[in-house]
Structures are given as C-alpha cells and as structure tokens.
Amino acid sequence: MLPSLARAAFLLLIAACGLPLRVDAQAQQPAAPSASAGPDAGLSCPGIAVRVSGSGQADRALACEGAALALHFMAPLGLHAPDILPVELVDQLPAGLRSDAVGCYATSSRRILVLRYAEFQRRREWLGVPVQPALYRAVVAHEVAHAMAACRPSGRALPTAGHEYFAYVVMFASLPPALREQVLRRLPGCGFDDPAQINDMVYGFDPMRFGAEAWRHWSRQRDGMDTLRRLLDGQIVEELPCP
C-alpha cells in the first residue's frame, strides 16, 4: 500500500478481488526459491526478479509464490522493475498504519513489507474468511502490484485510488476462484458504475469494499488488460479537485 495520503486509507485491508483474461491462481505452480549468497541476502525467487528476506523458509516460499502469481498476471502490461524487488517479511509494520494492516509498500524506498505468516495467522480471519496460505500469497501479490505500478513508463504520480484499484485487481486474480467467490460473498455489491466512483474518498471510506467493487468493475470490461493500461496511464482515475 501507499504510505502517503490518508494513513487510514493505506491498509492492506483489501477484499480479494468470470473474466476472459483472468489468471487462475492454481494454474501456475512456482518452483521453490533458492538461497542467495550471504547470511542476510534472503531467497531469490526462481524465474522472477524478486528476493524475499526475513522469517523462515516456508514463509519465503509462500511469498515467492504470491509474487510470481502477481508478475505472471501483469506480464501482458509490459511493466519492468528497474532492479530486483525486495520483499521483507517482518514481525510488525511501520508505525502509523492501521492495526489491521498486514502489508505495505513504501514508495520512497521501494520496500515491500509484509507480516510474516505467524503474525498474519493471529488475525484468524481476513476478508471474512479463515486465514490460509492462499490469502497470504494474495497479500504479497497486492504489494508487488503496487511496486510494479510505481514503475509506469509515464512516470506521473497515480492517485491512491488508481494504485489501489490496480493492486486489488491483481490481488483478486491471484486467489483461487472458489476462495475469491467466498470473499466476494462477504462483500456484496455490483461494482463501480462510473469511473468517477473510483476515487480516493471512496477508497478511504471503506478499503475492503472498494477492493471488491474494483474487481467487479474490472471483470465486466471487454478488454481487462487494456483497462489496466489506461488506468496506469492516468486515463481512468483523476485527481479529486480541491474543495
């Protein structure tokens, strides 16, 4: 998530977000990560430019799987990170986030921080369903999506709502279909009717519902990847005017 606008709006308290361009979360089975040289170098995820540090081997493997799902889904967009994306599994997140946050992306340092799995399990439920590995992968996918959205070719700042719409779509796509539907039943809705509804105020008011509505809106688009391209190019979400 983005630690820059309203702090309360930057939790990863998102809802897990048929569509012709959907990636089935179980269709891709990433290989096990390999250890990098050096005691603190972390694990390099195979086949992708992501390195996971902190926590244990099992947590790092889950994080690599979540990152791989996100990057596979985003591949048609042609986004390229300038170097290896660092994912840090931590006992607690930086101060200032809501207590129910489970991950964040720091734009200035390009750090992806996610609670280690044992801390995530303390929630018992997340998005209205029991905590499980697939949800943890989705958390990582969400934050990797934020990091990749920050690598847009245009270089222009994207409004928070645009960032979150993008990250929620990637996150929902990473969930197994049955689990995704279970989460969506917890957050009933019809999806956004108009792009004007995709704004920072709507996101800040209820991030979970925003995420579910973003997924539903995206799922109705004729060309989902083109929609995401236009979103990242600033053609869908505009800055709210000052009062």
Secondary structure as GFF3:
##gff-version 3
##sequence-region A 1 243
A	DSSP	three_ten_helix	7	9	.	.	.	ID=ss1
A	DSSP	beta_strand	34	35	.	.	.	ID=ss2
A	DSSP	beta_strand	43	44	.	.	.	ID=ss3
A	DSSP	beta_strand	50	53	.	.	.	ID=ss4
A	DSSP	alpha_helix	57	74	.	.	.	ID=ss5
A	DSSP	three_ten_helix	75	77	.	.	.	ID=ss6
A	DSSP	beta_strand	85	90	.	.	.	ID=ss7
A	DSSP	beta_strand	103	106	.	.	.	ID=ss8
A	DSSP	beta_strand	111	115	.	.	.	ID=ss9
A	DSSP	alpha_helix	117	121	.	.	.	ID=ss10
A	DSSP	beta_strand	125	126	.	.	.	ID=ss11
A	DSSP	beta_strand	129	130	.	.	.	ID=ss12
A	DSSP	alpha_helix	133	149	.	.	.	ID=ss13
A	DSSP	alpha_helix	160	174	.	.	.	ID=ss14
A	DSSP	alpha_helix	177	186	.	.	.	ID=ss15
A	DSSP	three_ten_helix	195	197	.	.	.	ID=ss16
A	DSSP	alpha_helix	200	205	.	.	.	ID=ss17
A	DSSP	alpha_helix	207	219	.	.	.	ID=ss18
A	DSSP	alpha_helix	224	232	.	.	.	ID=ss19
###
